[in-house]
Amino acid sequence: MTVTFDTLDYDIGGVNTVVKAIGAGKPLLFLHGAATLEGFDFAAGLADRFRVLLPSHPGMGFSGPAPHVSGMADMLVHYLNLLDALDLGEKPHLMGFSMGGWMATELAAVAREKFDRVVLVAPAGLNDPAHPATPLGGIAPQDFPAHMTHDVTVALRYFPDGTDAAAAEAFGADRAREGETVGRLCAPFGMGHPNLRRMLARITNPALVVWGDQDRLLPPGQAPLWVDALPDARLLSVPDAGHLVLQEKPETMTLIGDFLAA
């Protein structure tokens, strides 16, 4: 199935910011993870009830370069400015995946009044020593697909299959570009913030934490820590799903939509 998006372009502080959009209804702002290799097609599962807004982070995906980004605070200011430019007319829901979950957490902590409900999908950022994330530097390139989904065939859809050298080269260039931006975001404290648990207490919005129970990148043992630290949260544990839970178990989108529409 081909998913068709509207493409919106904004100049946000000198950064060409591209927002893919789909659907109709109450707005939902989605913040992607540390790469865009899996794309945004999953959003079709919410488009019957929501206007899903899918920006590419500065320096990543479809958006332009952002050499000024030196930490998460720069991203928070960027997205507050983007919200001003979008001028939505009503509070959007906020949803973040992996690194985007960390980003959404800090954004909701400092600007909770700008959002309605919050969904965090396998969020990064907590760095709990009892439930450590898998160090990305220790994963061989050929092993990445098996770390991203429980059913490796799902992840393999998003990786070059070796039959198209030009596509493989472009894939590598995209990952290198995004990796450089992620490196600058993580330079201060790594993939997270040492006080993130304290920030969670500020997010009084109704929240849903979604986690695949076979996640090999961010351990599902972290999920109860997030739920316990958020004032008004519940957990959706997805059986037989890895890190890319939205792609591996697309039926999860219906449950997320039910939470957002409640």
Residue pairs with C-beta under 8 A, 6 or more apart in sequence:
1 41
1 44
3 22
3 40
3 41
3 43
3 44
4 22
5 20
5 21
5 22
5 40
5 54
6 20
6 21
6 22
7 18
7 19
7 20
7 21
7 62
8 18
8 19
8 20
8 21
8 53
9 16
9 17
9 18
9 19
10 16
10 17
10 19
10 82
10 85
10 86
11 17
12 58
12 78
12 81
12 82
12 85
13 77
13 78
13 81
15 58
15 59
15 63
15 64
15 65
15 66
15 78
16 63
16 64
17 55
17 56
17 58
17 63
17 64
17 78
17 82
18 55
18 56
18 61
18 62
18 63
19 53
19 54
19 55
19 56
19 82
19 86
20 40
20 43
20 53
20 54
20 55
20 56
20 62
21 51
21 52
21 53
21 54
22 40
22 43
22 44
22 47
22 51
22 52
22 54
23 43
23 44
23 46
23 47
23 48
23 49
23 50
23 51
23 52
24 47
24 50
24 51
25 49
25 50
25 51
26 49
26 50
26 51
26 90
26 92
26 93
26 116
26 260
27 50
27 51
27 52
27 53
27 86
27 88
27 90
27 92
27 93
28 46
28 50
28 51
28 52
28 53
28 92
28 93
28 94
28 95
28 260
29 53
29 55
29 79
29 83
29 92
29 93
29 94
29 95
29 115
30 40
30 43
30 52
30 53
30 54
30 95
30 96
30 97
30 100
31 55
31 57
31 79
31 94
31 95
31 96
31 97
31 100
31 101
31 103
31 104
31 107
32 40
32 54
32 56
32 57
32 60
32 61
32 97
32 99
32 100
33 97
33 98
33 99
33 100
33 101
33 124
34 98
34 99
34 124
34 178
34 179
34 182
34 191
35 60
35 175
35 178
35 179
35 182
36 56
36 60
36 61
36 62
36 174
36 178
37 158
37 159
37 171
37 174
37 175
38 158
38 244
38 247
39 158
40 54
42 246
42 247
42 250
42 253
43 52
43 54
45 246
45 250
45 253
45 254
45 257
46 52
46 253
46 256
46 257
46 260
48 257
49 257
49 260
49 261
50 93
50 257
50 260
53 86
53 92
55 63
55 79
55 82
56 62
56 63
57 63
57 75
57 78
57 100
57 103
57 181
58 64
58 65
58 66
58 69
58 74
58 75
58 78
58 181
59 65
59 66
59 67
59 69
59 177
59 178
59 180
59 181
60 177
60 178
60 181
60 182
61 178
66 74
66 78
66 181
68 74
69 75
69 78
69 181
69 184
69 185
70 184
70 187
70 188
71 184
71 185
71 187
71 188
72 102
72 103
72 106
72 185
72 188
72 193
75 103
75 185
76 103
76 106
76 107
76 110
76 111
79 103
79 107
80 107
80 111
80 114
83 92
83 114
91 114
91 115
91 116
92 114
92 115
92 116
93 115
93 116
93 117
93 118
93 119
93 260
94 104
94 107
94 108
94 115
94 116
94 117
94 118
94 119
94 205
95 104
95 118
95 119
95 120
95 121
95 256
96 102
96 103
96 104
96 105
96 119
96 120
96 121
96 123
97 121
97 122
97 123
97 246
98 121
98 122
98 123
98 124
98 217
98 218
98 243
99 124
99 125
99 182
99 185
99 191
101 120
101 121
101 122
101 123
101 124
101 125
102 123
102 124
102 125
102 191
102 192
102 193
102 196
104 118
104 120
104 123
105 120
105 123
105 125
105 196
105 199
105 200
105 203
106 125
106 193
106 196
106 199
107 115
108 115
108 118
108 202
108 203
108 205
109 199
109 200
109 202
109 203
110 202
112 202
112 203
112 204
112 205
115 205
116 205
117 205
117 206
117 207
117 208
117 259
117 260
118 203
118 205
118 206
118 207
118 208
119 207
119 208
119 210
119 256
119 259
119 260
120 207
120 208
120 209
120 210
120 226
121 210
121 211
121 245
121 246
122 210
122 211
122 212
122 215
122 217
122 218
122 243
122 245
123 209
123 218
123 226
124 133
124 191
124 192
124 218
125 191
125 192
125 193
125 196
126 192
126 196
126 197
126 222
126 225
126 226
127 133
127 190
127 191
127 192
127 194
127 196
128 222
128 225
130 221
131 219
131 221
131 222
131 225
132 219
133 191
133 217
133 218
133 219
134 147
134 216
134 217
134 218
136 217
139 147
144 155
144 159
145 152
145 155
145 156
145 158
145 159
146 152
146 155
146 216
147 216
147 217
147 242
147 243
148 155
148 216
148 217
148 242
148 243
148 244
149 155
149 241
149 242
149 243
149 244
149 247
149 248
150 212
150 214
150 240
150 241
150 242
150 248
151 240
151 242
151 248
154 244
154 247
154 248
155 242
155 244
158 247
159 171
160 167
160 168
160 171
162 168
193 199
197 225
197 229
200 226
200 229
200 230
201 229
201 230
201 231
203 230
203 231
204 231
204 232
205 232
206 232
206 233
206 259
206 262
207 230
207 232
207 233
207 234
208 233
208 234
208 235
208 236
208 256
208 259
209 223
209 226
209 227
209 230
209 233
209 234
209 235
209 236
210 235
210 236
210 238
210 245
210 252
210 256
211 218
211 220
211 222
211 223
211 235
211 236
211 237
211 238
211 245
212 220
212 238
212 240
212 241
212 242
212 243
212 244
212 245
212 248
212 249
213 220
213 237
213 238
213 239
213 240
213 241
214 220
214 240
214 241
214 242
215 241
215 242
215 243
215 245
216 242
216 243
217 242
217 243
218 243
220 237
223 235
223 237
224 235
226 233
227 233
227 234
227 235
234 259
236 252
236 255
236 256
236 259
238 245
238 249
238 252
240 249
241 248
241 249
241 252
242 248
245 252
246 252
246 253
